[in-house]
Amino acid sequence: MEPTFVDVAGVATSVIDTGDVDGGHPPLLLLHGSGPGVSAVANWRPVILALSVHRRVIAPDQLGFGGTATGRKQMYGRTAWTDHACALLDALGVGAVDVIGNSMGGAIALSMSVARPSAIRRIVLMGTMGVAMALPDGLNTVWAYEPSVEGMREIIGLFAYNRTLITDDLVKLRYEASLNPPVRHSWAAMFPHPRQRWVDDLALSGAELNAVSQPVLMVHGRDDRVVPWQSSSAQLVELLPDCRLHVIGGCGHWTMIEKTAEFLAVVEPFLAAG
């Protein structure tokens, strides 16, 4: 799972590119969320090896995150992240992909399906954004993060329902990742107050969501305090033409980390269909 760098429209982009290229399935694009110190490796480590057994898996650090962060002034938001993800597919020379989007990454997956419908075959949304809603208190706390050990401990406490996951090692790892100067400077520019505008920016219109033609699977932790399922996935059920929703009790925002086996048991058959 060592990332390499790919030139994506002039942006040196950190990408994990692994798995069975000739497995008979479309490549799978993994789009992480917007937590401080996040990267493709941090977000997808529990599932990437399983998902890559029968298909190519492509997991980038999105603009401003992980190894792709530069710290330079640039525009962030739905359009920038969508354009970057589409340009990555072009740079790698891949055709249609399946996509799994986590939180903010879910909004970008939906946005890609609108911007370039032919590039997306099936969509999995996990604890997703992408629909109009009031800024959740938990997400406001996440986006307001300023580097500190205790601040990172609070953030991880919001993400995880299972308190045993909140280890000193994990807190230290994510805190140190958030201190990396390019990451820190990019993060400081990404979600300034008032933060409701960034939720609004990531929200697709009702007409856009009604036009999503791809099959969509939503997986959401019932106890998610960052993006509550009632505010997001429950609304999307009413707006997406071809969708299904799997809600997991005793699970927070990190479904692929807290409920790895159940996540894979639901997602893999969905991706294998059609």
One Martini backbone bead per residue (centre of mass of N, CA, C, O) as a GRO file, in nm:
protein
  274
    1MET     BB    1   0.051   0.065   0.013
    2GLU     BB    2   0.238   0.239  -0.147
    3PRO     BB    3   0.272   0.542  -0.256
    4THR     BB    4   0.245   0.742  -0.543
    5PHE     BB    5   0.321   0.973  -0.803
    6VAL     BB    6   0.087   1.184  -0.985
    7ASP     BB    7   0.017   1.369  -1.261
    8VAL     BB    8  -0.256   1.608  -1.203
    9ALA     BB    9  -0.284   1.873  -1.365
   10GLY     BB   10  -0.001   1.961  -1.202
   11VAL     BB   11  -0.051   1.757  -0.960
   12ALA     BB   12   0.102   1.606  -0.702
   13THR     BB   13  -0.026   1.277  -0.650
   14SER     BB   14  -0.121   1.069  -0.403
   15VAL     BB   15  -0.115   0.706  -0.478
   16ILE     BB   16  -0.294   0.417  -0.454
   17ASP     BB   17  -0.194   0.130  -0.670
   18THR     BB   18  -0.378  -0.170  -0.669
   19GLY     BB   19  -0.406  -0.498  -0.770
   20ASP     BB   20  -0.623  -0.658  -1.004
   21VAL     BB   21  -0.630  -0.574  -1.333
   22ASP     BB   22  -0.749  -0.885  -1.434
   23GLY     BB   23  -1.033  -0.948  -1.254
   24GLY     BB   24  -1.312  -0.843  -1.420
   25HIS     BB   25  -1.321  -0.558  -1.291
   26PRO     BB   26  -1.357  -0.261  -1.220
   27PRO     BB   27  -1.225  -0.014  -1.102
   28LEU     BB   28  -1.146   0.129  -0.771
   29LEU     BB   29  -1.252   0.424  -0.612
   30LEU     BB   30  -1.110   0.603  -0.331
   31LEU     BB   31  -1.275   0.846  -0.111
   32HIS     BB   32  -1.205   1.044   0.126
   33GLY     BB   33  -1.226   1.246   0.385
   34SER     BB   34  -1.212   1.563   0.612
   35GLY     BB   35  -1.005   1.497   0.815
   36PRO     BB   36  -0.758   1.550   1.017
   37GLY     BB   37  -0.483   1.375   0.883
   38VAL     BB   38  -0.578   1.254   0.634
   39SER     BB   39  -0.572   0.953   0.428
   40ALA     BB   40  -0.582   0.684   0.239
   41VAL     BB   41  -0.447   0.496   0.441
   42ALA     BB   42  -0.610   0.573   0.697
   43ASN     BB   43  -0.899   0.511   0.572
   44TRP     BB   44  -0.834   0.208   0.402
   45ARG     BB   45  -0.664  -0.015   0.542
   46PRO     BB   46  -0.885  -0.239   0.633
   47VAL     BB   47  -0.992  -0.284   0.298
   48ILE     BB   48  -0.791  -0.278   0.053
   49LEU     BB   49  -0.702  -0.574   0.028
   50ALA     BB   50  -0.979  -0.703  -0.017
   51LEU     BB   51  -1.063  -0.520  -0.267
   52SER     BB   52  -0.784  -0.614  -0.440
   53VAL     BB   53  -0.814  -0.915  -0.527
   54HIS     BB   54  -1.026  -0.854  -0.804
   55ARG     BB   55  -0.901  -0.551  -0.823
   56ARG     BB   56  -0.845  -0.235  -0.894
   57VAL     BB   57  -0.700   0.011  -0.668
   58ILE     BB   58  -0.780   0.366  -0.614
   59ALA     BB   59  -0.606   0.590  -0.368
   60PRO     BB   60  -0.627   0.913  -0.301
   61ASP     BB   61  -0.505   1.217  -0.223
   62GLN     BB   62  -0.657   1.488  -0.186
   63LEU     BB   63  -0.682   1.799  -0.203
   64GLY     BB   64  -0.489   1.900   0.085
   65PHE     BB   65  -0.402   1.597   0.140
   66GLY     BB   66  -0.147   1.467   0.251
   67GLY     BB   67   0.069   1.419  -0.017
   68THR     BB   68  -0.098   1.655  -0.182
   69ALA     BB   69  -0.013   1.868  -0.010
   70THR     BB   70   0.124   2.218  -0.020
   71GLY     BB   71   0.012   2.505   0.123
   72ARG     BB   72  -0.099   2.648  -0.102
   73LYS     BB   73  -0.289   2.859  -0.262
   74GLN     BB   74  -0.631   2.744  -0.311
   75MET     BB   75  -0.900   2.585  -0.435
   76TYR     BB   76  -1.180   2.459  -0.277
   77GLY     BB   77  -1.411   2.200  -0.321
   78ARG     BB   78  -1.621   2.044  -0.524
   79THR     BB   79  -1.494   2.126  -0.796
   80ALA     BB   80  -1.196   2.065  -0.733
   81TRP     BB   81  -1.231   1.764  -0.643
   82THR     BB   82  -1.370   1.664  -0.901
   83ASP     BB   83  -1.158   1.745  -1.111
   84HIS     BB   84  -0.929   1.581  -0.985
   85ALA     BB   85  -1.057   1.299  -1.006
   86CYS     BB   86  -1.099   1.302  -1.312
   87ALA     BB   87  -0.798   1.357  -1.383
   88LEU     BB   88  -0.691   1.096  -1.266
   89LEU     BB   89  -0.823   0.904  -1.467
   90ASP     BB   90  -0.677   1.025  -1.708
   91ALA     BB   91  -0.380   0.981  -1.611
   92LEU     BB   92  -0.436   0.654  -1.587
   93GLY     BB   93  -0.630   0.547  -1.822
   94VAL     BB   94  -0.926   0.512  -1.724
   95GLY     BB   95  -1.237   0.427  -1.715
   96ALA     BB   96  -1.468   0.289  -1.572
   97VAL     BB   97  -1.586   0.315  -1.231
   98ASP     BB   98  -1.587   0.245  -0.912
   99VAL     BB   99  -1.717   0.402  -0.600
  100ILE     BB  100  -1.588   0.512  -0.278
  101GLY     BB  101  -1.740   0.735  -0.037
  102ASN     BB  102  -1.627   0.936   0.237
  103SER     BB  103  -1.827   1.166   0.307
  104MET     BB  104  -1.696   1.390   0.124
  105GLY     BB  105  -1.637   1.165  -0.088
  106GLY     BB  106  -1.937   1.117  -0.152
  107ALA     BB  107  -1.992   1.390  -0.283
  108ILE     BB  108  -1.780   1.343  -0.509
  109ALA     BB  109  -1.904   1.095  -0.633
  110LEU     BB  110  -2.169   1.233  -0.714
  111SER     BB  111  -2.037   1.460  -0.879
  112MET     BB  112  -1.908   1.275  -1.091
  113SER     BB  113  -2.180   1.150  -1.196
  114VAL     BB  114  -2.261   1.431  -1.316
  115ALA     BB  115  -2.004   1.528  -1.476
  116ARG     BB  116  -1.930   1.192  -1.548
  117PRO     BB  117  -2.123   0.932  -1.608
  118SER     BB  118  -1.929   0.733  -1.778
  119ALA     BB  119  -1.714   0.693  -1.523
  120ILE     BB  120  -1.964   0.562  -1.360
  121ARG     BB  121  -2.116   0.269  -1.230
  122ARG     BB  122  -2.076   0.250  -0.906
  123ILE     BB  123  -2.203   0.342  -0.569
  124VAL     BB  124  -2.047   0.419  -0.253
  125LEU     BB  125  -2.179   0.538   0.059
  126MET     BB  126  -2.009   0.678   0.357
  127GLY     BB  127  -2.114   0.892   0.561
  128THR     BB  128  -2.253   1.108   0.383
  129MET     BB  129  -2.258   1.361   0.176
  130GLY     BB  130  -2.453   1.582  -0.069
  131VAL     BB  131  -2.678   1.724   0.107
  132ALA     BB  132  -2.899   1.922   0.233
  133MET     BB  133  -2.786   2.074   0.547
  134ALA     BB  134  -2.713   2.113   0.856
  135LEU     BB  135  -2.459   2.175   1.050
  136PRO     BB  136  -2.305   1.962   1.231
  137ASP     BB  137  -2.155   1.963   1.529
  138GLY     BB  138  -1.934   1.753   1.471
  139LEU     BB  139  -1.829   1.881   1.205
  140ASN     BB  140  -1.756   2.153   1.322
  141THR     BB  141  -1.535   2.039   1.507
  142VAL     BB  142  -1.359   1.917   1.289
  143TRP     BB  143  -1.317   2.186   1.113
  144ALA     BB  144  -1.198   2.346   1.383
  145TYR     BB  145  -0.933   2.225   1.394
  146GLU     BB  146  -0.643   2.249   1.604
  147PRO     BB  147  -0.339   2.160   1.677
  148SER     BB  148  -0.374   1.883   1.908
  149VAL     BB  149  -0.400   1.623   2.107
  150GLU     BB  150  -0.683   1.679   2.231
  151GLY     BB  151  -0.821   1.753   1.968
  152MET     BB  152  -0.778   1.473   1.835
  153ARG     BB  153  -0.924   1.308   2.048
  154GLU     BB  154  -1.200   1.438   1.997
  155ILE     BB  155  -1.228   1.360   1.701
  156ILE     BB  156  -1.208   1.051   1.736
  157GLY     BB  157  -1.451   1.042   1.934
  158LEU     BB  158  -1.654   1.118   1.704
  159PHE     BB  159  -1.596   0.885   1.499
  160ALA     BB  160  -1.606   0.679   1.743
  161TYR     BB  161  -1.792   0.441   1.918
  162ASN     BB  162  -1.546   0.273   1.983
  163ARG     BB  163  -1.337   0.338   2.249
  164THR     BB  164  -1.090   0.141   2.183
  165LEU     BB  165  -0.988   0.319   1.931
  166ILE     BB  166  -0.880   0.542   2.142
  167THR     BB  167  -0.561   0.572   2.103
  168ASP     BB  168  -0.256   0.700   2.151
  169ASP     BB  169  -0.138   0.617   1.877
  170LEU     BB  170  -0.359   0.737   1.696
  171VAL     BB  171  -0.348   1.024   1.797
  172LYS     BB  172  -0.050   1.069   1.728
  173LEU     BB  173  -0.060   1.008   1.425
  174ARG     BB  174  -0.274   1.227   1.346
  175TYR     BB  175  -0.136   1.467   1.471
  176GLU     BB  176   0.131   1.453   1.311
  177ALA     BB  177  -0.006   1.478   1.035
  178SER     BB  178  -0.129   1.771   1.101
  179LEU     BB  179   0.171   1.911   1.125
  180ASN     BB  180   0.233   1.913   0.848
  181PRO     BB  181   0.276   2.193   0.684
  182PRO     BB  182   0.103   2.149   0.425
  183VAL     BB  183  -0.141   2.039   0.579
  184ARG     BB  184  -0.187   2.272   0.776
  185HIS     BB  185  -0.225   2.501   0.564
  186SER     BB  186  -0.453   2.371   0.406
  187TRP     BB  187  -0.652   2.335   0.641
  188ALA     BB  188  -0.676   2.642   0.721
  189ALA     BB  189  -0.816   2.701   0.418
  190MET     BB  190  -1.078   2.507   0.392
  191PHE     BB  191  -1.291   2.568   0.676
  192PRO     BB  192  -1.395   2.845   0.727
  193HIS     BB  193  -1.563   3.077   0.868
  194PRO     BB  194  -1.856   2.987   0.779
  195ARG     BB  195  -1.936   2.636   0.755
  196GLN     BB  196  -2.205   2.603   0.602
  197ARG     BB  197  -2.092   2.665   0.313
  198TRP     BB  198  -1.952   2.380   0.279
  199VAL     BB  199  -2.204   2.211   0.284
  200ASP     BB  200  -2.339   2.357   0.046
  201ASP     BB  201  -2.116   2.301  -0.164
  202LEU     BB  202  -2.150   1.971  -0.135
  203ALA     BB  203  -2.437   2.007  -0.240
  204LEU     BB  204  -2.672   1.874  -0.420
  205SER     BB  205  -2.924   1.894  -0.606
  206GLY     BB  206  -3.221   1.756  -0.666
  207ALA     BB  207  -3.177   1.728  -0.972
  208GLU     BB  208  -2.905   1.587  -0.960
  209LEU     BB  209  -2.995   1.342  -0.788
  210ASN     BB  210  -3.224   1.249  -0.986
  211ALA     BB  211  -2.988   1.199  -1.223
  212VAL     BB  212  -2.877   0.954  -1.090
  213SER     BB  213  -2.818   0.636  -1.255
  214GLN     BB  214  -2.667   0.491  -1.054
  215PRO     BB  215  -2.603   0.261  -0.841
  216VAL     BB  216  -2.674   0.288  -0.479
  217LEU     BB  217  -2.482   0.257  -0.177
  218MET     BB  218  -2.561   0.293   0.168
  219VAL     BB  219  -2.344   0.347   0.454
  220HIS     BB  220  -2.441   0.370   0.809
  221GLY     BB  221  -2.406   0.491   1.115
  222ARG     BB  222  -2.628   0.529   1.367
  223ASP     BB  223  -2.388   0.686   1.563
  224ASP     BB  224  -2.335   0.931   1.396
  225ARG     BB  225  -2.180   1.263   1.481
  226VAL     BB  226  -2.093   1.399   1.205
  227VAL     BB  227  -2.308   1.237   0.997
  228PRO     BB  228  -2.614   1.198   1.026
  229TRP     BB  229  -2.834   0.987   0.875
  230GLN     BB  230  -3.095   1.165   0.890
  231SER     BB  231  -2.954   1.412   0.724
  232SER     BB  232  -2.864   1.228   0.466
  233SER     BB  233  -2.941   0.931   0.378
  234ALA     BB  234  -3.248   0.968   0.423
  235GLN     BB  235  -3.271   1.181   0.197
  236LEU     BB  236  -3.143   1.019  -0.043
  237VAL     BB  237  -3.365   0.805  -0.069
  238GLU     BB  238  -3.566   1.030  -0.200
  239LEU     BB  239  -3.356   1.117  -0.457
  240LEU     BB  240  -3.249   0.846  -0.548
  241PRO     BB  241  -3.344   0.620  -0.783
  242ASP     BB  242  -3.093   0.396  -0.716
  243CYS     BB  243  -3.132   0.267  -0.391
  244ARG     BB  244  -2.958   0.178  -0.078
  245LEU     BB  245  -2.978   0.106   0.288
  246HIS     BB  246  -2.720   0.063   0.549
  247VAL     BB  247  -2.762   0.023   0.893
  248ILE     BB  248  -2.534   0.051   1.180
  249GLY     BB  249  -2.514  -0.050   1.483
  250GLY     BB  250  -2.268   0.051   1.687
  251CYS     BB  251  -2.187   0.305   1.487
  252GLY     BB  252  -2.011   0.539   1.336
  253HIS     BB  253  -1.819   0.700   1.089
  254TRP     BB  254  -1.631   0.419   1.084
  255THR     BB  255  -1.733   0.152   0.925
  256MET     BB  256  -1.459   0.024   0.805
  257ILE     BB  257  -1.338   0.003   1.106
  258GLU     BB  258  -1.570  -0.101   1.308
  259LYS     BB  259  -1.723  -0.282   1.046
  260THR     BB  260  -1.560  -0.450   0.834
  261ALA     BB  261  -1.714  -0.714   0.769
  262GLU     BB  262  -1.990  -0.584   0.708
  263PHE     BB  263  -1.901  -0.394   0.493
  264LEU     BB  264  -1.795  -0.613   0.294
  265ALA     BB  265  -2.063  -0.786   0.283
  266VAL     BB  266  -2.216  -0.549   0.133
  267VAL     BB  267  -2.021  -0.430  -0.090
  268GLU     BB  268  -1.911  -0.662  -0.269
  269PRO     BB  269  -2.179  -0.761  -0.402
  270PHE     BB  270  -2.256  -0.490  -0.525
  271LEU     BB  271  -1.995  -0.462  -0.707
  272ALA     BB  272  -2.035  -0.751  -0.857
  273ALA     BB  273  -2.268  -0.645  -0.994
  274GLY     BB  274  -2.347  -0.603  -1.341
   0.00000   0.00000   0.00000
